Amino acid sequence: MASAAEQLAANMNMGSFARATELHKRLLFTLGALLVYRIGTFVPIPGINSEAFLAFFQNPEGQRGILDMFNMFSGGAVERMAVFALNVMPYISASIIVQLMQAVYPPWEKLKKEGGESGRKQLNQYTRYLTVFLAVAQSLGIAVGLNAQPSLVDNPGLFFITTTVVTLTGGTMFLMWLGEQVTARGVGNGISLIIFAGIVAVLPSTVARLLGLAQQGQMSAFVLLFIAIMAVAVVAFIVFMERAQRRLLIQYPKRQEGNRMAGGERSFLPLKVNTAGVIPAIFASSLLMLPATVAQFTANADLPEWMSWLPMVTAQLTHGQPLFMVLYAALIIFFCFFYTSITFNPDDTAENLRKYGGFLPGIRPGKRTAEYLDYVLTRLTTIGAAYITAVCLLPEFLVSQLGNTSLYFGGTSLLIVVSVTMDTVSQIQSHLLAHQYEGLIKKAKLRGRGGGPRGGGGRGSPAPVRR
């Protein structure tokens, strides 16, 4: 027999969506916030020569390196050097550092486990402070690099460096605040939706670029068809893997309650193959971008002799290069296991099962259950890490073989787009289910107050007689 949630889901239609006024407000707020974000990606920083910078960014194409991916995540704000050029990457980097510190720094670990809501707010405040520091450091490197190129700046000097640092840092902090507002008052995760909007915004130009290369003869029609088929296959593979899970059977023992036996129910503990979701790809990209962005802008400046190694390292941090692919894969695998260990604790799960009388058939409750959960989760995470790494590195191998950086819109982008879309749709369905459930409760209360067709069940009606 279908559960109550499955019955509600089967009854969802456009009529139920039209009656969910609270969901309408959340969707409109989310769309309005994303519109504000897109407007900000077209507002250049003060003192920059936008046309000269665009020419500098696009020529030569093969030397842009990791800035291509940075530009994609920011929705084209980098090539316009807009106020949102840093996007939310400093905030993501700060979140990574704070979460790592929670695992190795005892006071922060205690604050996370025992601090409750106040502890969570305190850690969020530390993340904001670290975001400011990283944004200032990154924007300072960009400002110094731009200032060293006189043709890109109208009036180079200390004033331009100061205004650039303030503008880029302020843009990042505003996006961080905007993402938190979307999470609280909109639909979906605000930070992920901002990255999602940036990727989707450059999709038409990416497709147009590939079609242009095919028309100019720089790319064969067979390669273009192969890329299209590969994109569809990768999307289908991502959807399959994101929905894949291992369901562990949980048995509850029977117990005597008065004259009858109760309990004996069965349920399932779902363990996703990819518990970390899209977080490892975003975290790995963010950590690669943080030093590479500064190095990219300062590589062509007048460097002292002791920094002569910087251009060589910057050249290796480009798409298709072995160093880039090795670092990218290593970071993805690390964050898959790290984030899974944060979000799922086998010891706590085993203890909760023991408290409520649940057990895994054939597994002793307590320590043995925790060891078995850790055994299963480790193998699932290994499969999930291999899947994310393969999806993210597939376009890198194509770039190394074809030698065309126009393919930077690849596995990482598709993974983020598909995962965020699935998560947002799931939250919309949850809001609809909650709205339908509340409607059913209200109808039941009205009937109980005397609203039946024959007046039965009201306050004045006699109580039913049990035989």
C-alpha angles and dihedrals in degrees: 000000000000118000123243091257091051091049091051091048090051090054095052114116141144089283092060090047091051091054094050097093093165090057090050090056092049093049093048091049091050093049091047092051092049090049090054089050093051092050090053092055089066097050109093122215116259116274098017122127098226097193093048092047092049090052090047091050096048100041121095093019097194093060098058092088118167091001086081090066091042089052090050094052091048094051095246094312093126096058088050092040089227128176089263094051093119090050114184095314095110089053091050091048090050091050090053093051093047092049091048090050090053088061097048105025110073098205091055091043089053090046090054097046101037105020096079117190094342090052091051091051091049092052090048088053090052088051091054093050091050090047090058091050094049093044091052092048094047095044090047090056090049092047093050091047093050092045089056089061105068094187091061097051127059096209111011118199145086094312092057092048091050096047091046093052092047093046098047093043091048090050092054093048091049091052090048090053091044091052091051090051091051091050092050102037105019139047124283133002108319098212093047091048091053090054089044091053091051093052094046091048093061094043095092093049091048092052090046090051092053092048090049092053089051092050092049091051094244090116126035122234089241092058091047091051090047091053091051093049091045092052092052091046092049091051091051091047092050092050091049094049095044090055095043116108142161112235114208116202115237119196125198117203124240119253137189116252110178109301096344139065118244133184126031092129125151128218138165133241106213116212113188120222088226103038093163093057117193094335097098093055092048093045093048092048091048095052091048092049097049098071096023094059093056091043092050094055095044099041094087096041125098100280127189119247094257089060096050089114093066098084091051092051091046090053090054092052092070130107115282094018117127094233092053093048094046093049092044093051093045093051093047093051092046094050092046091061095035096051092043090054089053098047098041124041113187093197093055092045092050091048092051091050090051092050093053094043097251124140141173111248110257093010122102113236119251122022096009091053091050091050092050092048090050090048093053095041093050092055093045090050090050090056091045093049091050090050095050092044092051093048093048097044097044094085090044090060089048090052091050091050100039097032093219120127091196085089092070087109093081144109098342092051094046091047092053094043095048095042095047091046092052092047093049093047089049091053091048089052090049090054090049092049091049091049092050091047091052089049091053091050091051091050091049091051092049091051091048091054093060104284098127119125091250096033091257121147094029127128093266097049119099119256116262115262116235115217 
